[in-house]
Amino acid sequence: MLYLYRLIINFIILLLPLILIFRLFKKKENITRFKEKIGFFSKIKKKKGKLIWFHGASVGEIQSIIPLIEKYKNSKKISHILVTSNTVSSSKILENLNEKKVIHQFFPIDNNQIVNRFIDHWKPSVALFIDSEIWPNMLVSLEKKNIPIISLNSRITKKSFKKWLRFKKFSKFIFGKFNLCLSSNKESVHYLKKLGAKNIKYYGNLKYAQSENERVFIESHIKKFFSKKKVWCASSTHNSEEVFAGKVHNLLKGKYKNILSVIIPRHIDRTNQIITQMSELNLKVHLHEPRTIIKKNTDIYLVNSFGKTKSFYSIINNIFLGGSLIEHGGQNPLEAVRYNCNILHGSNITNFKEIYEFLNKKRVSKKIKNINQTVKILEKSFSSKKNKINIKDKIKKIGEKILKNSKRDIDYILDNV
């Protein structure tokens, strides 16, 4: 099976020039850094000490390890923290972090020669793969070089579990490479065992943990404009969910003259598409350009820049979390909960099932089924004089415990290499 996988990867490499041109055209690659994916890595002056390597697919995975990075950046034993990811948007998170000890690279294509070149270049002391990131060639090469491998915040969905089961021997071969699996939920513990993983531990989802240096800033004139409006936000939205938000806005507009809907799309490269969709609903859009005056008749405030969600959560009470009205599995609601926001979500939340169960019990989140129901929930919230349920301190304590336990197990492996 590994041989077949390698044949497929090699075939993809033959098509790579066309794939890269297409992705550059779609602005899904960094024009100056895409070469990192094919084995041309940054040259740095390495210091004495250990290099700890984290890999996560995109924004959510990288955000989840910021609290761990903050812990390790102060460790004298760690000389460098290497973080790899697959997307341009995730690379910007590390840019904003602005830590000298932290190096970001794009994850190399899982070709046997390229991954070996990557490992020989960086020489990691330990490799941590976040969430559901599994790359056979990389895992095989790391094991051959006696580099410990950790699956961090492991998540195996029912769908991916069934796919792996089709190749039972291969799955045991691959999942057996992990020295430690820190599972994000109880369901994944069961699936990991069935797939051949060993040394599985469950402390909870690392996404409960939060940064010690979290700061939010929003311009005073934006804050002032919002304070005069009935505001709600559709965040981390995917295609079709912005149209849903626009239709909700139009119904609310019939009752509230001062209604304002904020949309924060998951992928800001869809900005022009969203503007067109809102125009078709006769809605006036204002792009998040802090120096631009916001017109009074603005319907939709469209956030078309990275890293602004927390700032808007700090001034908005009601948040709809996207990726939940479509077959995506939802987005992480904990970031919004930390600002005591009320959470609305669709029925497709398999990625964060246990977290949403916890929030539903605390009456912080509500499942929505259609536009009319959403409008009624928002109307009720706008007219309510009750204080928001404050669970941010409880979330913080849960996160601190998960972070402490996870770091202890990682440290044990680090201390023994």
C-alpha positions as CSV (number, residue, x, y, z in Angstrom):
1,M,0.0,0.0,0.0
2,L,2.9,2.4,0.8
3,Y,4.4,1.6,-2.6
4,L,1.1,2.6,-4.3
5,Y,0.8,5.7,-2.2
6,R,4.3,6.8,-3.3
7,L,3.4,6.1,-7.0
8,I,0.4,8.5,-6.6
9,I,2.5,11.2,-5.0
10,N,5.2,10.9,-7.7
11,F,2.4,11.3,-10.4
12,I,1.2,14.4,-8.6
13,I,4.7,15.8,-8.7
14,L,4.7,15.5,-12.5
15,L,1.6,17.7,-12.6
16,L,3.0,20.1,-9.9
17,P,3.9,23.0,-12.3
18,L,0.3,23.2,-13.5
19,I,-1.1,22.8,-9.9
20,L,1.2,25.6,-8.6
21,I,0.3,28.0,-11.4
22,F,-3.4,27.4,-10.7
23,R,-3.0,27.9,-7.0
24,L,-0.9,31.0,-7.5
25,F,-3.6,32.4,-9.7
26,K,-6.2,31.6,-7.0
27,K,-3.9,33.3,-4.4
28,K,-3.7,30.1,-2.5
29,E,0.1,30.1,-2.6
30,N,2.7,32.6,-1.5
31,I,4.6,33.6,-4.7
32,T,7.9,34.0,-2.9
33,R,7.6,31.0,-0.5
34,F,5.9,28.1,-2.4
35,K,9.3,26.6,-3.1
36,E,9.4,25.5,0.6
37,K,6.8,22.9,-0.4
38,I,9.2,21.3,-2.9
39,G,12.3,21.1,-0.7
40,F,13.9,24.6,-0.7
41,F,13.8,25.7,2.9
42,S,14.8,28.8,4.8
43,K,18.4,29.0,6.0
44,I,18.7,30.0,9.6
45,K,21.6,30.1,12.0
46,K,20.9,27.3,14.4
47,K,21.7,27.6,18.0
48,K,22.5,24.8,20.5
49,G,19.5,23.1,21.9
50,K,16.5,21.2,20.7
51,L,14.1,22.1,17.9
52,I,10.5,21.2,18.5
53,W,8.3,20.9,15.4
54,F,4.5,21.4,15.2
55,H,2.5,20.8,12.0
56,G,-1.1,21.8,11.5
57,A,-3.1,22.0,8.3
58,S,-4.5,25.6,8.6
59,V,-5.8,28.4,10.8
60,G,-7.7,26.4,13.4
61,E,-4.9,24.0,14.0
62,I,-2.2,26.7,14.3
63,Q,-4.3,28.8,16.6
64,S,-4.8,25.8,18.9
65,I,-1.0,25.5,19.6
66,I,-0.3,29.2,20.4
67,P,-0.6,28.6,24.1
68,L,1.9,25.7,23.8
69,I,4.3,27.9,21.8
70,E,4.1,30.6,24.5
71,K,5.2,28.0,27.0
72,Y,8.1,26.7,25.0
73,K,9.4,30.0,23.8
74,N,10.6,30.7,27.4
75,S,12.3,27.3,27.7
76,K,16.1,27.4,27.7
77,K,16.2,23.8,26.4
78,I,14.4,24.8,23.2
79,S,16.5,26.7,20.7
80,H,13.9,26.9,17.9
81,I,10.2,26.2,17.5
82,L,9.4,25.2,13.9
83,V,5.8,25.5,12.8
84,T,4.6,24.2,9.4
85,S,1.2,24.5,7.8
86,N,-0.4,24.2,4.3
87,T,-2.2,27.5,3.8
88,V,-1.2,31.1,3.3
89,S,-3.8,32.3,5.9
90,S,-2.3,30.1,8.6
91,S,1.2,31.6,7.9
92,K,-0.1,35.1,8.7
93,I,-1.0,33.9,12.3
94,L,2.7,33.2,12.9
95,E,3.7,36.6,11.4
96,N,1.4,38.4,13.8
97,L,2.9,36.4,16.7
98,N,6.2,38.0,15.9
99,E,8.4,35.6,18.0
100,K,12.1,35.4,17.1
101,K,12.3,31.8,18.3
102,V,9.4,30.7,16.1
103,I,10.0,29.8,12.4
104,H,7.2,29.2,9.9
105,Q,7.6,27.0,6.9
106,F,5.1,25.5,4.4
107,F,4.7,21.8,4.8
108,P,6.6,19.9,2.1
109,I,4.9,17.6,-0.4
110,D,4.8,14.1,1.0
111,N,7.3,12.8,-1.5
112,N,10.0,10.4,0.0
113,Q,13.0,12.4,-1.2
114,I,11.5,15.8,-0.3
115,V,10.5,14.8,3.3
116,N,13.9,13.3,3.9
117,R,15.5,16.5,2.8
118,F,13.2,18.4,5.1
119,I,14.1,16.2,8.1
120,D,17.8,16.4,7.4
121,H,17.6,20.2,7.1
122,W,15.7,20.9,10.3
123,K,16.7,17.9,12.5
124,P,13.7,18.1,14.8
125,S,14.0,16.6,18.3
126,V,10.3,15.8,18.3
127,A,7.5,16.1,15.7
128,L,3.9,17.0,16.6
129,F,1.1,16.5,14.1
130,I,-2.0,18.5,15.1
131,D,-5.6,17.2,14.8
132,S,-6.0,14.8,11.8
133,E,-2.7,15.4,9.9
134,I,-1.3,12.1,8.8
135,W,1.3,11.9,6.1
136,P,2.7,8.4,5.5
137,N,6.1,9.2,3.9
138,M,6.9,11.7,6.6
139,L,5.9,9.4,9.4
140,V,7.9,6.5,8.0
141,S,11.0,8.7,7.5
142,L,10.7,10.2,11.0
143,E,10.5,6.7,12.6
144,K,13.6,5.6,10.6
145,K,15.6,8.5,11.9
146,N,14.4,7.7,15.5
147,I,12.6,11.0,15.9
148,P,9.6,10.7,18.3
149,I,6.2,11.4,16.8
150,I,3.2,12.8,18.7
151,S,-0.4,13.2,17.4
152,L,-1.5,16.3,19.2
153,N,-5.2,17.0,19.8
154,S,-5.9,13.9,17.7
155,R,-9.3,13.9,15.9
156,I,-10.6,11.0,13.9
157,T,-14.1,11.4,12.4
158,K,-16.4,8.5,11.8
159,K,-16.1,9.2,8.1
160,S,-12.3,9.1,8.0
161,F,-12.3,6.1,10.4
162,K,-14.3,4.1,7.9
163,K,-11.9,5.1,5.1
164,W,-8.9,4.0,7.0
165,L,-10.6,0.7,7.9
166,R,-10.6,-0.2,4.2
167,F,-6.9,-0.5,4.5
168,K,-6.6,-2.2,7.9
169,K,-3.0,-3.4,7.6
170,F,-1.8,-0.1,6.2
171,S,-3.7,1.9,9.0
172,K,-2.0,-0.2,11.7
173,F,1.3,0.3,10.0
174,I,0.9,4.1,9.9
175,F,-0.9,4.8,13.2
176,G,1.6,2.5,14.9
177,K,4.3,5.1,14.1
178,F,3.0,7.5,16.8
179,N,4.8,7.4,20.1
180,L,2.0,9.3,21.8
181,C,-1.6,10.3,20.8
182,L,-3.2,13.0,22.8
183,S,-6.8,12.7,21.7
184,S,-9.2,15.7,21.5
185,N,-12.3,13.7,22.2
186,K,-13.5,10.4,23.5
187,E,-14.8,9.2,20.1
188,S,-11.3,9.6,18.7
189,V,-9.8,7.5,21.5
190,H,-11.9,4.5,20.4
191,Y,-11.1,5.0,16.7
192,L,-7.4,5.4,17.3
193,K,-7.3,2.1,19.2
194,K,-9.1,0.4,16.3
195,L,-6.6,1.8,13.8
196,G,-3.6,0.6,15.6
197,A,-2.4,3.6,17.6
198,K,-0.7,3.0,21.0
199,N,-0.2,5.1,24.1
200,I,-3.4,7.1,23.7
201,K,-4.4,9.6,26.3
202,Y,-7.4,11.9,26.7
203,Y,-7.4,15.2,28.6
204,G,-9.8,17.2,26.5
205,N,-9.6,19.4,23.5
206,L,-6.5,21.7,23.5
207,K,-8.7,24.4,21.9
208,Y,-10.0,25.1,25.4
209,A,-6.6,26.6,26.2
210,Q,-6.0,30.2,25.5
211,S,-3.1,32.6,24.9
212,E,-1.6,34.4,27.9
213,N,-0.9,37.4,25.7
214,E,-4.3,37.7,24.0
215,R,-4.9,41.3,23.0
216,V,-7.8,42.9,21.1
217,F,-8.0,46.3,19.4
218,I,-10.8,47.9,17.5
219,E,-10.9,51.5,16.3
220,S,-13.0,53.9,18.4
221,H,-15.1,55.1,15.5
222,I,-16.1,51.5,14.6
223,K,-17.0,50.8,18.3
224,K,-19.0,54.0,18.4
225,F,-20.9,53.1,15.2
226,F,-21.7,49.6,16.4
227,S,-22.9,50.9,19.8
228,K,-25.8,52.7,18.0
229,K,-26.9,49.6,16.2
230,K,-28.6,46.2,16.8
231,V,-25.6,44.0,15.8
232,W,-25.1,40.3,15.2
233,C,-22.3,38.5,13.5
234,A,-22.0,35.5,11.1
235,S,-18.4,34.3,11.6
236,S,-16.2,31.7,9.9
237,T,-18.8,31.4,7.2
238,H,-18.5,29.3,4.1
239,N,-20.2,29.6,0.7
240,S,-24.0,29.8,0.9
241,E,-23.9,30.8,4.6
242,E,-23.3,34.5,3.8
243,V,-26.5,34.4,1.7
244,F,-28.3,32.9,4.7
245,A,-27.0,35.8,6.8
246,G,-28.1,38.3,4.2
247,K,-31.7,36.9,4.2
248,V,-31.8,37.0,8.0
249,H,-30.7,40.6,7.8
250,N,-33.5,41.5,5.4
251,L,-36.1,40.0,7.8
252,L,-34.6,41.8,10.8
253,K,-34.5,45.0,8.8
254,G,-38.3,45.0,8.6
255,K,-38.4,45.4,12.4
256,Y,-35.2,47.2,13.2
257,K,-34.1,50.3,11.3
258,N,-30.7,50.3,13.0
259,I,-29.9,46.6,12.3
260,L,-26.3,45.8,11.3
261,S,-25.0,42.4,10.3
262,V,-21.3,41.6,10.5
263,I,-19.9,38.9,8.2
264,I,-16.4,37.4,8.8
265,P,-15.9,34.8,6.1
266,R,-13.6,31.8,6.7
267,H,-11.7,32.6,3.5
268,I,-11.3,36.2,2.6
269,D,-10.4,35.5,-1.0
270,R,-14.2,35.1,-1.5
271,T,-14.8,38.8,-0.7
272,N,-15.8,39.8,-4.2
273,Q,-18.2,36.8,-4.5
274,I,-19.8,37.8,-1.1
275,I,-20.2,41.4,-2.2
276,T,-22.0,40.2,-5.4
277,Q,-24.3,37.9,-3.3
278,M,-25.2,40.7,-1.0
279,S,-25.9,43.1,-3.9
280,E,-28.3,40.6,-5.3
281,L,-30.2,40.8,-2.0
282,N,-30.2,44.6,-2.3
283,L,-27.9,45.0,0.7
284,K,-25.3,47.7,1.1
285,V,-21.8,46.4,2.0
286,H,-19.0,48.2,3.9
287,L,-15.6,46.6,3.8
288,H,-13.4,46.6,7.0
289,E,-11.1,49.5,6.1
290,P,-10.5,51.2,9.4
291,R,-9.8,54.6,7.9
292,T,-13.0,54.7,5.8
293,I,-16.1,56.3,7.2
294,I,-19.0,53.9,7.6
295,K,-22.2,55.1,5.9
296,K,-25.3,55.2,8.0
297,N,-27.3,53.0,5.6
298,T,-24.7,50.1,5.7
299,D,-26.4,46.7,6.0
300,I,-23.5,44.4,6.0
301,Y,-20.1,45.1,7.6
302,L,-17.8,42.6,5.8
303,V,-14.5,41.8,7.5
304,N,-12.0,41.1,4.7
305,S,-8.8,40.8,6.7
306,F,-7.2,38.1,8.9
307,G,-7.0,38.0,12.6
308,K,-9.9,40.3,13.4
309,T,-12.5,37.9,14.8
310,K,-11.6,38.4,18.5
311,S,-11.8,42.2,18.2
312,F,-15.4,41.9,16.9
313,Y,-16.4,39.3,19.4
314,S,-15.4,41.8,22.1
315,I,-18.2,44.2,21.0
316,I,-20.9,41.8,19.7
317,N,-23.1,39.7,21.8
318,N,-24.6,37.3,19.3
319,I,-22.4,35.1,17.0
320,F,-23.5,32.6,14.4
321,L,-20.6,30.1,13.8
322,G,-20.3,29.0,10.1
323,G,-19.4,25.7,8.6
324,S,-22.4,24.3,10.4
325,L,-25.2,24.8,7.8
326,I,-23.1,22.9,5.2
327,E,-21.4,19.5,5.3
328,H,-18.2,20.8,6.9
329,G,-18.5,19.9,10.6
330,G,-18.6,23.4,12.1
331,Q,-16.0,25.8,13.4
332,N,-14.5,26.2,16.9
333,P,-16.9,28.3,19.1
334,L,-14.6,28.6,22.1
335,E,-12.9,31.8,20.8
336,A,-16.3,33.6,20.9
337,V,-17.4,32.1,24.2
338,R,-14.3,33.6,25.9
339,Y,-15.9,37.0,25.2
340,N,-19.2,35.8,26.6
341,C,-20.9,35.7,23.3
342,N,-24.2,33.8,22.7
343,I,-23.5,31.1,20.0
344,L,-25.8,30.1,17.2
345,H,-25.0,27.1,15.0
346,G,-26.4,24.7,12.4
347,S,-26.8,21.0,12.8
348,N,-23.4,20.0,11.2
349,I,-21.0,20.3,14.1
350,T,-19.2,17.0,14.2
351,N,-15.8,18.6,14.4
352,F,-16.7,20.1,17.8
353,K,-19.4,17.7,19.0
354,E,-18.2,17.5,22.7
355,I,-17.6,21.2,23.0
356,Y,-21.1,22.1,21.7
357,E,-22.6,19.5,24.0
358,F,-20.9,21.3,26.9
359,L,-22.0,24.7,25.7
360,N,-25.6,23.6,25.1
361,K,-25.8,22.3,28.7
362,K,-24.6,25.7,29.9
363,R,-27.3,27.4,27.6
364,V,-24.6,29.4,25.8
365,S,-25.2,27.9,22.4
366,K,-28.4,27.2,20.3
367,K,-28.9,25.1,17.3
368,I,-30.8,26.8,14.4
369,K,-32.7,25.1,11.7
370,N,-33.9,27.8,9.4
371,I,-34.0,31.6,8.7
372,N,-37.2,32.3,10.6
373,Q,-36.0,30.6,13.7
374,T,-32.8,32.5,13.6
375,V,-34.6,35.8,13.3
376,K,-36.8,34.9,16.4
377,I,-33.8,34.0,18.5
378,L,-32.0,37.2,17.6
379,E,-35.1,39.3,18.2
380,K,-35.4,37.7,21.7
381,S,-31.8,38.4,22.4
382,F,-32.0,42.0,21.3
383,S,-34.9,42.7,23.6
384,S,-33.5,40.7,26.6
385,K,-32.3,42.6,29.6
386,K,-30.6,39.6,31.2
387,N,-26.9,39.6,31.6
388,K,-24.9,37.2,29.4
389,I,-24.0,33.9,31.0
390,N,-20.4,34.3,32.1
391,I,-18.5,31.0,31.6
392,K,-15.2,32.4,30.4
393,D,-13.5,31.7,33.7
394,K,-14.7,28.1,33.6
395,I,-13.4,27.7,30.1
396,K,-10.1,29.2,31.2
397,K,-9.7,26.6,34.0
398,I,-10.5,23.7,31.7
399,G,-8.0,25.0,29.2
400,E,-5.2,25.4,31.7
401,K,-5.7,21.8,33.0
402,I,-5.6,20.4,29.4
403,L,-2.6,22.5,28.5
404,K,-0.7,21.5,31.7
405,N,-1.3,17.7,31.2
406,S,-0.5,17.9,27.5
407,K,2.8,19.8,28.0
408,R,3.8,17.4,30.8
409,D,3.6,14.4,28.4
410,I,5.4,16.2,25.6
411,D,8.1,17.3,28.0
412,Y,8.6,13.7,29.1
413,I,9.4,12.7,25.5
414,L,11.5,15.8,24.9
415,D,13.6,15.1,28.0
416,N,14.4,11.6,26.8
417,V,15.7,12.4,23.3
